[in-house]
């Protein structure tokens, strides 16, 4: 094996390990984003639960508008998804 082919093999090895490091960093960032969204979903459900209990105690009707209902539904669905599957990347 000539020294030239050995060098090109090392360059490929270094490039592949560099791309693996970048992919690992991207996965870590994505996991942190998913964790952040999970906590935001929990806070959204707690907020709506608080408003529901407050309106129930005051004997007022609790109503949700389009966007609020959509975000509440997405938050509940995301919480269930995380509880059942977990974050797997």
C-alpha positions in Angstrom: 0.0 0.0 0.0 1.5 3.3 -1.0 1.7 6.3 1.3 -0.7 8.2 -1.0 -3.6 5.7 -0.6 -3.0 5.6 3.2 -3.3 9.4 3.4 -6.5 9.4 1.4 -7.9 6.7 3.7 -7.1 8.8 6.8 -8.7 11.9 5.3 -11.9 9.9 4.7 -11.8 8.6 8.2 -11.3 12.1 9.6 -14.1 13.5 7.4 -16.5 10.8 8.5 -15.8 11.2 12.2 -16.2 15.0 11.8 -19.6 14.5 10.2 -20.6 12.1 13.0 -19.7 14.8 15.5 -21.9 17.3 13.7 -24.8 14.8 13.5 -24.5 14.1 17.2 -24.6 17.8 18.0 -27.7 18.2 15.8 -29.4 15.3 17.5 -28.6 16.9 20.9 -30.0 20.2 19.9 -33.1 18.6 18.5 -33.6 16.6 21.8 -33.4 19.8 23.7 -35.9 21.5 21.5 -38.3 18.5 22.0 -37.8 18.7 25.7 -38.6 22.4 25.7 -41.7 21.8 23.7 -42.7 19.1 26.2 -42.5 21.6 29.1 -44.4 24.2 27.1 -47.1 21.7 26.5 -47.3 20.8 30.1 -47.6 24.5 31.0 -50.3 25.0 28.4 -52.4 22.1 29.8 -51.9 23.4 33.4 -52.9 26.9 32.3 -56.1 25.7 30.7 -56.8 23.4 33.7 -56.5 26.4 36.0 -59.0 28.4 33.9 -61.4 25.5 33.8 -61.3 25.0 37.6 -61.7 28.8 38.2 -64.7 29.0 35.8 -66.2 26.0 37.4 -65.9 27.5 40.9 -67.3 30.8 39.7 -70.1 28.9 37.9 -69.2 30.5 34.6 -69.0 28.8 31.3 -65.6 27.8 30.1 -65.1 28.3 26.4 -62.2 27.9 24.1 -61.7 29.7 20.8 -60.2 28.2 17.6 -56.5 28.7 18.2 -56.6 28.1 21.9 -58.5 24.8 21.4 -56.0 23.8 18.7 -53.0 24.4 20.8 -54.6 22.7 23.8 -55.3 19.6 21.7 -51.8 19.6 20.2 -50.3 19.9 23.7 -52.4 17.1 25.1 -51.5 14.9 22.1 -47.8 15.7 22.4 -47.8 14.9 26.1 -49.5 11.5 25.4 -47.1 10.8 22.6 -44.1 11.5 24.9 -45.6 9.4 27.7 -46.2 6.4 25.4 -43.2 6.6 23.0 -40.7 8.8 24.6 -38.2 10.9 22.6 -36.2 8.6 20.4 -33.6 10.0 18.0 
